[in-house]
């Protein structure tokens, strides 16, 4: 898989990147820079493309503080 190939991402991740990219473009960021920032944001939020195997998801909530 060559660098920059987006086939490892889910449809939801691709949609998210598209929306983020549009919002950057509305703020005046160039097309290539907006795309780059959008994918960086998706990677940061979801940890990158799809991963194989069960139990690899990230915990969404933090453990309660002990009292």
CHARMM internal coordinates of N, CA and C (Angstrom, degrees):
IC EDIT
DIST 1 N 1 CA 1.4475
DIST 1 CA 1 C 1.5350
ANGL 1 N 1 CA 1 C 108.32
DIST 1 C 2 N 1.3227
ANGL 1 CA 1 C 2 N 117.72
DIHE 1 N 1 CA 1 C 2 N 119.96
DIST 2 N 2 CA 1.4681
ANGL 1 C 2 N 2 CA 119.80
DIHE 1 CA 1 C 2 N 2 CA -179.14
DIST 2 CA 2 C 1.5278
ANGL 2 N 2 CA 2 C 111.28
DIHE 1 C 2 N 2 CA 2 C -71.34
DIST 2 C 3 N 1.3120
ANGL 2 CA 2 C 3 N 114.86
DIHE 2 N 2 CA 2 C 3 N 158.81
DIST 3 N 3 CA 1.4626
ANGL 2 C 3 N 3 CA 119.30
DIHE 2 CA 2 C 3 N 3 CA 177.77
DIST 3 CA 3 C 1.5236
ANGL 3 N 3 CA 3 C 109.63
DIHE 2 C 3 N 3 CA 3 C -60.81
DIST 3 C 4 N 1.3130
ANGL 3 CA 3 C 4 N 115.76
DIHE 3 N 3 CA 3 C 4 N 140.38
DIST 4 N 4 CA 1.4554
ANGL 3 C 4 N 4 CA 119.93
DIHE 3 CA 3 C 4 N 4 CA 178.77
DIST 4 CA 4 C 1.5146
ANGL 4 N 4 CA 4 C 113.88
DIHE 3 C 4 N 4 CA 4 C 89.49
DIST 4 C 5 N 1.3389
ANGL 4 CA 4 C 5 N 117.52
DIHE 4 N 4 CA 4 C 5 N -2.41
DIST 5 N 5 CA 1.4627
ANGL 4 C 5 N 5 CA 120.83
DIHE 4 CA 4 C 5 N 5 CA 179.21
DIST 5 CA 5 C 1.5257
ANGL 5 N 5 CA 5 C 108.64
DIHE 4 C 5 N 5 CA 5 C -74.58
DIST 5 C 6 N 1.3104
ANGL 5 CA 5 C 6 N 117.05
DIHE 5 N 5 CA 5 C 6 N 127.03
DIST 6 N 6 CA 1.4631
ANGL 5 C 6 N 6 CA 121.31
DIHE 5 CA 5 C 6 N 6 CA -175.48
DIST 6 CA 6 C 1.5301
ANGL 6 N 6 CA 6 C 113.17
DIHE 5 C 6 N 6 CA 6 C -99.96
DIST 6 C 7 N 1.3353
ANGL 6 CA 6 C 7 N 118.19
DIHE 6 N 6 CA 6 C 7 N 12.92
DIST 7 N 7 CA 1.4601
ANGL 6 C 7 N 7 CA 120.62
DIHE 6 CA 6 C 7 N 7 CA -176.13
DIST 7 CA 7 C 1.5314
ANGL 7 N 7 CA 7 C 112.50
DIHE 6 C 7 N 7 CA 7 C -69.88
DIST 7 C 8 N 1.3255
ANGL 7 CA 7 C 8 N 118.21
DIHE 7 N 7 CA 7 C 8 N -17.67
DIST 8 N 8 CA 1.4603
ANGL 7 C 8 N 8 CA 120.81
DIHE 7 CA 7 C 8 N 8 CA -178.75
DIST 8 CA 8 C 1.5228
ANGL 8 N 8 CA 8 C 112.62
DIHE 7 C 8 N 8 CA 8 C -83.50
DIST 8 C 9 N 1.3268
ANGL 8 CA 8 C 9 N 117.44
DIHE 8 N 8 CA 8 C 9 N -0.64
DIST 9 N 9 CA 1.4545
ANGL 8 C 9 N 9 CA 121.08
DIHE 8 CA 8 C 9 N 9 CA -178.06
DIST 9 CA 9 C 1.5241
ANGL 9 N 9 CA 9 C 110.88
DIHE 8 C 9 N 9 CA 9 C -96.63
DIST 9 C 10 N 1.3266
ANGL 9 CA 9 C 10 N 115.55
DIHE 9 N 9 CA 9 C 10 N 150.34
DIST 10 N 10 CA 1.4589
ANGL 9 C 10 N 10 CA 120.43
DIHE 9 CA 9 C 10 N 10 CA 177.90
DIST 10 CA 10 C 1.5266
ANGL 10 N 10 CA 10 C 109.18
DIHE 9 C 10 N 10 CA 10 C -76.39
DIST 10 C 11 N 1.3256
ANGL 10 CA 10 C 11 N 115.54
DIHE 10 N 10 CA 10 C 11 N 164.80
DIST 11 N 11 CA 1.4686
ANGL 10 C 11 N 11 CA 119.99
DIHE 10 CA 10 C 11 N 11 CA 177.64
DIST 11 CA 11 C 1.5302
ANGL 11 N 11 CA 11 C 110.97
DIHE 10 C 11 N 11 CA 11 C -60.14
DIST 11 C 12 N 1.3213
ANGL 11 CA 11 C 12 N 116.03
DIHE 11 N 11 CA 11 C 12 N -37.97
DIST 12 N 12 CA 1.4624
ANGL 11 C 12 N 12 CA 119.87
DIHE 11 CA 11 C 12 N 12 CA 179.95
DIST 12 CA 12 C 1.5261
ANGL 12 N 12 CA 12 C 110.49
DIHE 11 C 12 N 12 CA 12 C -63.57
DIST 12 C 13 N 1.3324
ANGL 12 CA 12 C 13 N 117.35
DIHE 12 N 12 CA 12 C 13 N -43.11
DIST 13 N 13 CA 1.4617
ANGL 12 C 13 N 13 CA 120.59
DIHE 12 CA 12 C 13 N 13 CA 179.16
DIST 13 CA 13 C 1.5281
ANGL 13 N 13 CA 13 C 111.06
DIHE 12 C 13 N 13 CA 13 C -63.77
DIST 13 C 14 N 1.3344
ANGL 13 CA 13 C 14 N 116.72
DIHE 13 N 13 CA 13 C 14 N -38.66
DIST 14 N 14 CA 1.4661
ANGL 13 C 14 N 14 CA 120.72
DIHE 13 CA 13 C 14 N 14 CA 178.74
DIST 14 CA 14 C 1.5277
ANGL 14 N 14 CA 14 C 110.94
DIHE 13 C 14 N 14 CA 14 C -65.71
DIST 14 C 15 N 1.3403
ANGL 14 CA 14 C 15 N 116.87
DIHE 14 N 14 CA 14 C 15 N -40.64
DIST 15 N 15 CA 1.4731
ANGL 14 C 15 N 15 CA 120.90
DIHE 14 CA 14 C 15 N 15 CA 177.65
DIST 15 CA 15 C 1.5250
ANGL 15 N 15 CA 15 C 110.62
DIHE 14 C 15 N 15 CA 15 C -64.08
DIST 15 C 16 N 1.3478
ANGL 15 CA 15 C 16 N 115.70
DIHE 15 N 15 CA 15 C 16 N -44.71
DIST 16 N 16 CA 1.4597
ANGL 15 C 16 N 16 CA 119.78
DIHE 15 CA 15 C 16 N 16 CA 178.74
DIST 16 CA 16 C 1.5229
ANGL 16 N 16 CA 16 C 111.10
DIHE 15 C 16 N 16 CA 16 C -57.44
DIST 16 C 17 N 1.3271
ANGL 16 CA 16 C 17 N 116.17
DIHE 16 N 16 CA 16 C 17 N -46.25
DIST 17 N 17 CA 1.4685
ANGL 16 C 17 N 17 CA 120.91
DIHE 16 CA 16 C 17 N 17 CA -179.47
DIST 17 CA 17 C 1.5225
ANGL 17 N 17 CA 17 C 110.28
DIHE 16 C 17 N 17 CA 17 C -61.02
DIST 17 C 18 N 1.3176
ANGL 17 CA 17 C 18 N 117.22
DIHE 17 N 17 CA 17 C 18 N -39.83
DIST 18 N 18 CA 1.4588
ANGL 17 C 18 N 18 CA 120.86
DIHE 17 CA 17 C 18 N 18 CA 178.95
DIST 18 CA 18 C 1.5179
ANGL 18 N 18 CA 18 C 112.32
DIHE 17 C 18 N 18 CA 18 C -62.79
DIST 18 C 19 N 1.3366
ANGL 18 CA 18 C 19 N 116.47
DIHE 18 N 18 CA 18 C 19 N -43.13
DIST 19 N 19 CA 1.4625
ANGL 18 C 19 N 19 CA 120.50
DIHE 18 CA 18 C 19 N 19 CA 179.76
DIST 19 CA 19 C 1.5304
ANGL 19 N 19 CA 19 C 111.03
DIHE 18 C 19 N 19 CA 19 C -67.05
DIST 19 C 20 N 1.3187
ANGL 19 CA 19 C 20 N 115.75
DIHE 19 N 19 CA 19 C 20 N -42.26
DIST 20 N 20 CA 1.4635
ANGL 19 C 20 N 20 CA 120.04
DIHE 19 CA 19 C 20 N 20 CA 179.46
DIST 20 CA 20 C 1.5248
ANGL 20 N 20 CA 20 C 109.86
DIHE 19 C 20 N 20 CA 20 C -63.60
DIST 20 C 21 N 1.3318
ANGL 20 CA 20 C 21 N 116.40
DIHE 20 N 20 CA 20 C 21 N -42.62
DIST 21 N 21 CA 1.4638
ANGL 20 C 21 N 21 CA 121.46
DIHE 20 CA 20 C 21 N 21 CA 179.39
DIST 21 CA 21 C 1.5267
ANGL 21 N 21 CA 21 C 110.78
DIHE 20 C 21 N 21 CA 21 C -60.18
DIST 21 C 22 N 1.3382
ANGL 21 CA 21 C 22 N 116.67
DIHE 21 N 21 CA 21 C 22 N -44.94
DIST 22 N 22 CA 1.4686
ANGL 21 C 22 N 22 CA 120.51
DIHE 21 CA 21 C 22 N 22 CA 178.87
DIST 22 CA 22 C 1.5216
ANGL 22 N 22 CA 22 C 111.20
DIHE 21 C 22 N 22 CA 22 C -59.45
DIST 22 C 23 N 1.3235
ANGL 22 CA 22 C 23 N 116.08
DIHE 22 N 22 CA 22 C 23 N -41.15
DIST 23 N 23 CA 1.4598
ANGL 22 C 23 N 23 CA 118.78
DIHE 22 CA 22 C 23 N 23 CA -177.77
DIST 23 CA 23 C 1.5251
ANGL 23 N 23 CA 23 C 111.10
DIHE 22 C 23 N 23 CA 23 C -67.18
DIST 23 C 24 N 1.3356
ANGL 23 CA 23 C 24 N 117.53
DIHE 23 N 23 CA 23 C 24 N -37.23
DIST 24 N 24 CA 1.4669
ANGL 23 C 24 N 24 CA 119.89
DIHE 23 CA 23 C 24 N 24 CA 176.19
DIST 24 CA 24 C 1.5287
ANGL 24 N 24 CA 24 C 110.75
DIHE 23 C 24 N 24 CA 24 C -64.99
DIST 24 C 25 N 1.3316
ANGL 24 CA 24 C 25 N 116.24
DIHE 24 N 24 CA 24 C 25 N -41.25
DIST 25 N 25 CA 1.4646
ANGL 24 C 25 N 25 CA 119.74
DIHE 24 CA 24 C 25 N 25 CA -179.56
DIST 25 CA 25 C 1.5305
ANGL 25 N 25 CA 25 C 111.10
DIHE 24 C 25 N 25 CA 25 C -64.23
DIST 25 C 26 N 1.3313
ANGL 25 CA 25 C 26 N 116.78
DIHE 25 N 25 CA 25 C 26 N -36.98
DIST 26 N 26 CA 1.4702
ANGL 25 C 26 N 26 CA 120.20
DIHE 25 CA 25 C 26 N 26 CA 177.45
DIST 26 CA 26 C 1.5189
ANGL 26 N 26 CA 26 C 110.95
DIHE 25 C 26 N 26 CA 26 C -63.46
DIST 26 C 27 N 1.3340
ANGL 26 CA 26 C 27 N 116.44
DIHE 26 N 26 CA 26 C 27 N -28.22
DIST 27 N 27 CA 1.4681
ANGL 26 C 27 N 27 CA 120.90
DIHE 26 CA 26 C 27 N 27 CA 179.98
DIST 27 CA 27 C 1.5209
ANGL 27 N 27 CA 27 C 112.32
DIHE 26 C 27 N 27 CA 27 C -86.34
DIST 27 C 28 N 1.3407
ANGL 27 CA 27 C 28 N 117.08
DIHE 27 N 27 CA 27 C 28 N 2.22
DIST 28 N 28 CA 1.4550
ANGL 27 C 28 N 28 CA 120.12
DIHE 27 CA 27 C 28 N 28 CA 174.48
DIST 28 CA 28 C 1.5131
ANGL 28 N 28 CA 28 C 115.71
DIHE 27 C 28 N 28 CA 28 C 96.62
DIST 28 C 29 N 1.3296
ANGL 28 CA 28 C 29 N 117.54
DIHE 28 N 28 CA 28 C 29 N 10.33
DIST 29 N 29 CA 1.4646
ANGL 28 C 29 N 29 CA 120.58
DIHE 28 CA 28 C 29 N 29 CA 177.47
DIST 29 CA 29 C 1.5328
ANGL 29 N 29 CA 29 C 107.82
DIHE 28 C 29 N 29 CA 29 C -81.67
DIST 29 C 30 N 1.3236
ANGL 29 CA 29 C 30 N 117.36
DIHE 29 N 29 CA 29 C 30 N 143.00
DIST 30 N 30 CA 1.4631
ANGL 29 C 30 N 30 CA 121.55
DIHE 29 CA 29 C 30 N 30 CA 179.98
DIST 30 CA 30 C 1.5212
ANGL 30 N 30 CA 30 C 112.72
DIHE 29 C 30 N 30 CA 30 C -62.33
DIST 30 C 31 N 1.3383
ANGL 30 CA 30 C 31 N 116.20
DIHE 30 N 30 CA 30 C 31 N 158.98
DIST 31 N 31 CA 1.4654
ANGL 30 C 31 N 31 CA 122.25
DIHE 30 CA 30 C 31 N 31 CA -175.46
DIST 31 CA 31 C 1.5349
ANGL 31 N 31 CA 31 C 112.42
DIHE 30 C 31 N 31 CA 31 C -56.85
DIST 31 C 32 N 1.3361
ANGL 31 CA 31 C 32 N 117.78
DIHE 31 N 31 CA 31 C 32 N -51.00
DIST 32 N 32 CA 1.4642
ANGL 31 C 32 N 32 CA 120.81
DIHE 31 CA 31 C 32 N 32 CA -177.51
DIST 32 CA 32 C 1.5270
ANGL 32 N 32 CA 32 C 111.79
DIHE 31 C 32 N 32 CA 32 C -66.38
DIST 32 C 33 N 1.3156
ANGL 32 CA 32 C 33 N 115.85
DIHE 32 N 32 CA 32 C 33 N -42.17
DIST 33 N 33 CA 1.4638
ANGL 32 C 33 N 33 CA 119.92
DIHE 32 CA 32 C 33 N 33 CA 179.38
DIST 33 CA 33 C 1.5209
ANGL 33 N 33 CA 33 C 110.82
DIHE 32 C 33 N 33 CA 33 C -65.63
DIST 33 C 34 N 1.3308
ANGL 33 CA 33 C 34 N 117.34
DIHE 33 N 33 CA 33 C 34 N -39.40
DIST 34 N 34 CA 1.4644
ANGL 33 C 34 N 34 CA 121.71
DIHE 33 CA 33 C 34 N 34 CA 178.73
DIST 34 CA 34 C 1.5247
ANGL 34 N 34 CA 34 C 110.36
DIHE 33 C 34 N 34 CA 34 C -62.64
DIST 34 C 35 N 1.3329
ANGL 34 CA 34 C 35 N 116.07
DIHE 34 N 34 CA 34 C 35 N -43.35
DIST 35 N 35 CA 1.4687
ANGL 34 C 35 N 35 CA 119.88
DIHE 34 CA 34 C 35 N 35 CA 178.95
DIST 35 CA 35 C 1.5219
ANGL 35 N 35 CA 35 C 110.51
DIHE 34 C 35 N 35 CA 35 C -63.35
DIST 35 C 36 N 1.3083
ANGL 35 CA 35 C 36 N 116.87
DIHE 35 N 35 CA 35 C 36 N -43.99
DIST 36 N 36 CA 1.4594
ANGL 35 C 36 N 36 CA 121.64
DIHE 35 CA 35 C 36 N 36 CA -179.80
DIST 36 CA 36 C 1.5243
ANGL 36 N 36 CA 36 C 111.29
DIHE 35 C 36 N 36 CA 36 C -61.26
DIST 36 C 37 N 1.3215
ANGL 36 CA 36 C 37 N 116.32
DIHE 36 N 36 CA 36 C 37 N -46.32
DIST 37 N 37 CA 1.4684
ANGL 36 C 37 N 37 CA 120.63
DIHE 36 CA 36 C 37 N 37 CA 179.24
DIST 37 CA 37 C 1.5216
ANGL 37 N 37 CA 37 C 111.35
DIHE 36 C 37 N 37 CA 37 C -64.75
DIST 37 C 38 N 1.3289
ANGL 37 CA 37 C 38 N 116.48
DIHE 37 N 37 CA 37 C 38 N -38.96
DIST 38 N 38 CA 1.4676
ANGL 37 C 38 N 38 CA 120.29
DIHE 37 CA 37 C 38 N 38 CA -178.84
DIST 38 CA 38 C 1.5241
ANGL 38 N 38 CA 38 C 110.61
DIHE 37 C 38 N 38 CA 38 C -62.01
DIST 38 C 39 N 1.3293
ANGL 38 CA 38 C 39 N 117.16
DIHE 38 N 38 CA 38 C 39 N -47.27
DIST 39 N 39 CA 1.4655
ANGL 38 C 39 N 39 CA 119.41
DIHE 38 CA 38 C 39 N 39 CA -179.62
DIST 39 CA 39 C 1.5190
ANGL 39 N 39 CA 39 C 111.84
DIHE 38 C 39 N 39 CA 39 C -68.43
DIST 39 C 40 N 1.3278
ANGL 39 CA 39 C 40 N 117.53
DIHE 39 N 39 CA 39 C 40 N -33.51
DIST 40 N 40 CA 1.4663
ANGL 39 C 40 N 40 CA 120.44
DIHE 39 CA 39 C 40 N 40 CA 176.03
DIST 40 CA 40 C 1.5249
ANGL 40 N 40 CA 40 C 110.02
DIHE 39 C 40 N 40 CA 40 C -63.50
DIST 40 C 41 N 1.3308
ANGL 40 CA 40 C 41 N 116.26
DIHE 40 N 40 CA 40 C 41 N -38.69
DIST 41 N 41 CA 1.4601
ANGL 40 C 41 N 41 CA 120.71
DIHE 40 CA 40 C 41 N 41 CA 178.51
DIST 41 CA 41 C 1.5184
ANGL 41 N 41 CA 41 C 111.19
DIHE 40 C 41 N 41 CA 41 C -66.52
DIST 41 C 42 N 1.3317
ANGL 41 CA 41 C 42 N 116.95
DIHE 41 N 41 CA 41 C 42 N -44.52
DIST 42 N 42 CA 1.4721
ANGL 41 C 42 N 42 CA 120.95
DIHE 41 CA 41 C 42 N 42 CA 178.56
DIST 42 CA 42 C 1.5272
ANGL 42 N 42 CA 42 C 109.73
DIHE 41 C 42 N 42 CA 42 C -61.28
DIST 42 C 43 N 1.3298
ANGL 42 CA 42 C 43 N 116.87
DIHE 42 N 42 CA 42 C 43 N -43.25
DIST 43 N 43 CA 1.4680
ANGL 42 C 43 N 43 CA 119.90
DIHE 42 CA 42 C 43 N 43 CA 179.48
DIST 43 CA 43 C 1.5164
ANGL 43 N 43 CA 43 C 111.66
DIHE 42 C 43 N 43 CA 43 C -62.56
DIST 43 C 44 N 1.3178
ANGL 43 CA 43 C 44 N 116.53
DIHE 43 N 43 CA 43 C 44 N -40.37
DIST 44 N 44 CA 1.4600
ANGL 43 C 44 N 44 CA 120.06
DIHE 43 CA 43 C 44 N 44 CA -179.14
DIST 44 CA 44 C 1.5251
ANGL 44 N 44 CA 44 C 111.35
DIHE 43 C 44 N 44 CA 44 C -66.99
DIST 44 C 45 N 1.3346
ANGL 44 CA 44 C 45 N 116.66
DIHE 44 N 44 CA 44 C 45 N -41.07
DIST 45 N 45 CA 1.4595
ANGL 44 C 45 N 45 CA 120.73
DIHE 44 CA 44 C 45 N 45 CA -177.33
DIST 45 CA 45 C 1.5206
ANGL 45 N 45 CA 45 C 112.85
DIHE 44 C 45 N 45 CA 45 C -74.09
DIST 45 C 46 N 1.3433
ANGL 45 CA 45 C 46 N 117.62
DIHE 45 N 45 CA 45 C 46 N -39.12
DIST 46 N 46 CA 1.4630
ANGL 45 C 46 N 46 CA 120.07
DIHE 45 CA 45 C 46 N 46 CA -172.65
DIST 46 CA 46 C 1.5217
ANGL 46 N 46 CA 46 C 113.95
DIHE 45 C 46 N 46 CA 46 C -110.29
DIST 46 C 47 N 1.3153
ANGL 46 CA 46 C 47 N 117.74
DIHE 46 N 46 CA 46 C 47 N -5.81
DIST 47 N 47 CA 1.4606
ANGL 46 C 47 N 47 CA 119.58
DIHE 46 CA 46 C 47 N 47 CA 179.57
DIST 47 CA 47 C 1.5091
ANGL 47 N 47 CA 47 C 113.51
DIHE 46 C 47 N 47 CA 47 C 82.22
DIST 47 C 48 N 1.3143
ANGL 47 CA 47 C 48 N 119.10
DIHE 47 N 47 CA 47 C 48 N 18.22
DIST 48 N 48 CA 1.4628
ANGL 47 C 48 N 48 CA 122.12
DIHE 47 CA 47 C 48 N 48 CA 177.12
DIST 48 CA 48 C 1.5127
ANGL 48 N 48 CA 48 C 112.70
DIHE 47 C 48 N 48 CA 48 C 101.01
DIST 48 C 49 N 1.3326
ANGL 48 CA 48 C 49 N 115.88
DIHE 48 N 48 CA 48 C 49 N -159.04
DIST 49 N 49 CA 1.4620
ANGL 48 C 49 N 49 CA 121.93
DIHE 48 CA 48 C 49 N 49 CA -177.42
DIST 49 CA 49 C 1.5139
ANGL 49 N 49 CA 49 C 112.92
DIHE 48 C 49 N 49 CA 49 C -70.78
DIST 49 C 50 N 1.3347
ANGL 49 CA 49 C 50 N 115.66
DIHE 49 N 49 CA 49 C 50 N -176.52
DIST 50 N 50 CA 1.4596
ANGL 49 C 50 N 50 CA 121.33
DIHE 49 CA 49 C 50 N 50 CA 179.67
DIST 50 CA 50 C 1.5248
ANGL 50 N 50 CA 50 C 109.78
DIHE 49 C 50 N 50 CA 50 C -58.69
DIST 50 C 51 N 1.2971
ANGL 50 CA 50 C 51 N 116.56
DIHE 50 N 50 CA 50 C 51 N 144.82
DIST 51 N 51 CA 1.4514
ANGL 50 C 51 N 51 CA 121.42
DIHE 50 CA 50 C 51 N 51 CA 176.53
DIST 51 CA 51 C 1.5226
ANGL 51 N 51 CA 51 C 108.48
DIHE 50 C 51 N 51 CA 51 C -118.94
DIST 51 C 52 N 1.3186
ANGL 51 CA 51 C 52 N 116.47
DIHE 51 N 51 CA 51 C 52 N 143.13
DIST 52 N 52 CA 1.4574
ANGL 51 C 52 N 52 CA 119.59
DIHE 51 CA 51 C 52 N 52 CA -179.88
DIST 52 CA 52 C 1.5255
ANGL 52 N 52 CA 52 C 110.50
DIHE 51 C 52 N 52 CA 52 C -83.23
DIST 52 C 53 N 1.3118
ANGL 52 CA 52 C 53 N 116.08
DIHE 52 N 52 CA 52 C 53 N 156.48
DIST 53 N 53 CA 1.4567
ANGL 52 C 53 N 53 CA 121.38
DIHE 52 CA 52 C 53 N 53 CA 176.42
DIST 53 CA 53 C 1.5092
ANGL 53 N 53 CA 53 C 112.42
DIHE 52 C 53 N 53 CA 53 C 92.48
DIST 53 C 54 N 1.3221
ANGL 53 CA 53 C 54 N 114.66
DIHE 53 N 53 CA 53 C 54 N 150.06
DIST 54 N 54 CA 1.4584
ANGL 53 C 54 N 54 CA 118.97
DIHE 53 CA 53 C 54 N 54 CA -179.26
DIST 54 CA 54 C 1.5230
ANGL 54 N 54 CA 54 C 110.06
DIHE 53 C 54 N 54 CA 54 C -86.73
DIST 54 C 55 N 1.2892
ANGL 54 CA 54 C 55 N 116.15
DIHE 54 N 54 CA 54 C 55 N 159.28
DIST 55 N 55 CA 1.4442
ANGL 54 C 55 N 55 CA 121.40
DIHE 54 CA 54 C 55 N 55 CA 176.20
DIST 55 CA 55 C 1.5085
ANGL 55 N 55 CA 55 C 114.60
DIHE 54 C 55 N 55 CA 55 C 76.66
DIST 55 C 56 N 1.3285
ANGL 55 CA 55 C 56 N 117.43
DIHE 55 N 55 CA 55 C 56 N 17.15
DIST 56 N 56 CA 1.4581
ANGL 55 C 56 N 56 CA 119.63
DIHE 55 CA 55 C 56 N 56 CA -178.33
DIST 56 CA 56 C 1.5073
ANGL 56 N 56 CA 56 C 112.53
DIHE 55 C 56 N 56 CA 56 C -97.98
DIST 56 C 57 N 1.3250
ANGL 56 CA 56 C 57 N 117.13
DIHE 56 N 56 CA 56 C 57 N 0.77
DIST 57 N 57 CA 1.4589
ANGL 56 C 57 N 57 CA 119.59
DIHE 56 CA 56 C 57 N 57 CA -179.18
DIST 57 CA 57 C 1.5133
ANGL 57 N 57 CA 57 C 111.45
DIHE 56 C 57 N 57 CA 57 C -69.90
DIST 57 C 58 N 1.3126
ANGL 57 CA 57 C 58 N 116.41
DIHE 57 N 57 CA 57 C 58 N 155.96
DIST 58 N 58 CA 1.4525
ANGL 57 C 58 N 58 CA 120.86
DIHE 57 CA 57 C 58 N 58 CA 178.11
DIST 58 CA 58 C 1.5231
ANGL 58 N 58 CA 58 C 109.49
DIHE 57 C 58 N 58 CA 58 C -86.35
DIST 58 C 59 N 1.3182
ANGL 58 CA 58 C 59 N 115.44
DIHE 58 N 58 CA 58 C 59 N 144.96
DIST 59 N 59 CA 1.4565
ANGL 58 C 59 N 59 CA 119.88
DIHE 58 CA 58 C 59 N 59 CA 175.68
DIST 59 CA 59 C 1.5243
ANGL 59 N 59 CA 59 C 108.20
DIHE 58 C 59 N 59 CA 59 C -68.77
DIST 59 C 60 N 1.3309
ANGL 59 CA 59 C 60 N 115.99
DIHE 59 N 59 CA 59 C 60 N 132.72
DIST 60 N 60 CA 1.4620
ANGL 59 C 60 N 60 CA 118.86
DIHE 59 CA 59 C 60 N 60 CA -176.60
DIST 60 CA 60 C 1.5127
ANGL 60 N 60 CA 60 C 112.44
DIHE 59 C 60 N 60 CA 60 C -92.40
DIST 60 C 61 N 1.3265
ANGL 60 CA 60 C 61 N 116.89
DIHE 60 N 60 CA 60 C 61 N -19.11
DIST 61 N 61 CA 1.4679
ANGL 60 C 61 N 61 CA 118.26
DIHE 60 CA 60 C 61 N 61 CA -179.59
DIST 61 CA 61 C 1.5213
ANGL 61 N 61 CA 61 C 109.82
DIHE 60 C 61 N 61 CA 61 C -118.46
DIST 61 C 62 N 1.2988
ANGL 61 CA 61 C 62 N 114.89
DIHE 61 N 61 CA 61 C 62 N 151.78
DIST 62 N 62 CA 1.4543
ANGL 61 C 62 N 62 CA 119.91
DIHE 61 CA 61 C 62 N 62 CA 178.44
DIST 62 CA 62 C 1.5112
ANGL 62 N 62 CA 62 C 109.46
DIHE 61 C 62 N 62 CA 62 C -88.43
DIST 62 C 63 N 1.3074
ANGL 62 CA 62 C 63 N 116.16
DIHE 62 N 62 CA 62 C 63 N 154.75
DIST 63 N 63 CA 1.4512
ANGL 62 C 63 N 63 CA 120.54
DIHE 62 CA 62 C 63 N 63 CA 178.81
DIST 63 CA 63 C 1.5359
ANGL 63 N 63 CA 63 C 109.02
DIHE 62 C 63 N 63 CA 63 C -68.03
DIST 63 C 64 N 1.3031
ANGL 63 CA 63 C 64 N 115.89
DIHE 63 N 63 CA 63 C 64 N 149.21
DIST 64 N 64 CA 1.4440
ANGL 63 C 64 N 64 CA 120.15
DIHE 63 CA 63 C 64 N 64 CA 179.38
DIST 64 CA 64 C 1.5317
ANGL 64 N 64 CA 64 C 109.58
DIHE 63 C 64 N 64 CA 64 C -67.49
DIST 64 C 65 N 1.2841
ANGL 64 CA 64 C 65 N 115.01
DIHE 64 N 64 CA 64 C 65 N 143.78
DIST 65 N 65 CA 1.4660
ANGL 64 C 65 N 65 CA 120.01
DIHE 64 CA 64 C 65 N 65 CA 178.26
DIST 65 CA 65 C 1.5280
ANGL 65 N 65 CA 65 C 109.44
DIHE 64 C 65 N 65 CA 65 C -69.93
DIST 65 C 66 N 1.3257
ANGL 65 CA 65 C 66 N 116.59
DIHE 65 N 65 CA 65 C 66 N 139.04
DIST 66 N 66 CA 1.4698
ANGL 65 C 66 N 66 CA 119.00
DIHE 65 CA 65 C 66 N 66 CA 178.55
DIST 66 CA 66 C 1.5188
ANGL 66 N 66 CA 66 C 108.39
DIHE 65 C 66 N 66 CA 66 C -74.39
DIST 66 C 67 N 1.2900
ANGL 66 CA 66 C 67 N 113.97
DIHE 66 N 66 CA 66 C 67 N 147.46
DIST 67 N 67 CA 1.4764
ANGL 66 C 67 N 67 CA 118.76
DIHE 66 CA 66 C 67 N 67 CA -176.82
DIST 67 CA 67 C 1.4960
ANGL 67 N 67 CA 67 C 110.66
DIHE 66 C 67 N 67 CA 67 C -104.55
END
COOR INIT
IC SEED 1 N 1 CA 1 C
IC BUILD
